[in-house]
Amino acid sequence: GEGPLVDISCARDGSLTKAVLSDPKSHGERVSQGSAVAVTITVASAEQDAMSSTRLLHGPKTHEWVLGSGARCDLIEMTVASMHVGECCRVLCRDPELYADAGLSVVPMAGTQVEYALRVVRTDSLQKQSFCECGLSVLAAAVEHAQGERREAAARLREGRDRIALLKFRSIVDELEAAISAEDHGSSECREESGAGAADLPSSSPCGLACTARKMRREVEAELAGCFLRLGRWDEVCRSCEFVLAEDPKSATALMRRGQALLRLGRVSEALHDFEAVLEVQPGSSVAARNAKYCRKALARSAVRQLDNASFRAQRCGHMLVDKWS
């Protein structure tokens, strides 16, 4: 039978959910970003009043591509990224920005709900295999793979495919965290060396490699915050930036992005603090200066309103007392 709905949206806000149709016990390995995949795709109109002959929009047909390359629509990319080999699922969507796929001849249809049925036939992480065959350690292979995925994620951002870029950055974070945890040299002595003296460590040494992985982990988290910022997920921006700032308190990128998110959340005083911190690190930042100026004006206006309200309340209270005792 059909399984429970699973949230597969980038922001985990329930905007895109899938229902698993296959038995989880029959599933194989999890599909990963950057892997070659073969997926059987069927697309149909979910409108119940449509004739059965016109409901089918595509397939069933098996397609092959590299996950995260942007070859398929955002709905397919996000769904397959959440799947395992052998898994079958059903996804309903009304958002043409997510489901329209020119390569499948699925065009935007106003007000129409579309149903995708997907089955992952196979996956092959050729890039990771080639790294391991070259004798690289788990951590070295993860760093090499992450570098390639970051380039791909940046390309998706340039194309305006923010959701796919977000998936890629999240995947990189998960992969680096797993590799750092699994690496025997990710011990306290390497963490201690990841501070001021990290630049002096040979990048090929175990500790130098661990420092490189942690630095990349912070950089990718800042890029993740940038994706959340573009998608209007202000709380997630703050969380990602706080992770970065916990290890690098002077990160201008994290300070700037957290300040922008705080401003959107109406936390103007905190936003001003971040913009002023950016100016301490980068005195020539025109964006930080402009945002700081805006915050000061907003706070000044708020202070004036508070004074006006306090004066009005005092006058009103005085009138009431006069009326009461006259």
C-alpha angles and dihedrals in degrees: 000000000000114000128223121288113272121204109235099164117128092239094040088235098131094253091126124029135171133205114217112226100183133072109267089218089067094053123111131199123339116260113245134203114268093026124128108245137189113205131176107224130195121177127190140163109260093206107122095209093057117105113256090237092059099039096078110086101169142000150295084233134141116237129189127207142131111276111244094020092111092241091128133043121277093256092058094042093050094043097047090047087062096048141090130220109279093020120134122197144167125224128189121200139169097183111100090198087066105036106033111106119174091193090061093040089243105145130188112276115190114236093358123128114219126204122211122194112195134183123183107222098180145334132205124191096202096166094054091046092053091051092051092046088056089062098253119154120246091260094046091049090049092051092048092048092046091054091056092045091050089056090050092048091051089051091053090051091053088052091051092248094136096160093054091046088052091052090051094049090048090050091050091050092051093047095048093046091051093047094047091049092048095047112099090212092058086095131132092270091059092045090052089052092050090081127074095333095051092099090060094056117100106252090224094055118096093246092042090051091049090052091049090051093049092047090050090047089058093045092051091048088055089050088049088054088053090055091049089049092054090048093049095244096143099172092051089050090056093048094050092046092048089055090054095044092050088068100026110029092179097054102137091196094054093043092050095048094045089049091052091049093047090051090053089050090054094247092131099162092053091045090053090052090055094047091049089050089053089053090053089057097035109023092179096058105126092187093055091045092050093047092046090051091051091050092051091051091047092050091047091051090048091051091051091050091050091051091048091049092048091049091049092050091049092050092047092049090050092052090050091052092048091049091048098050103031 
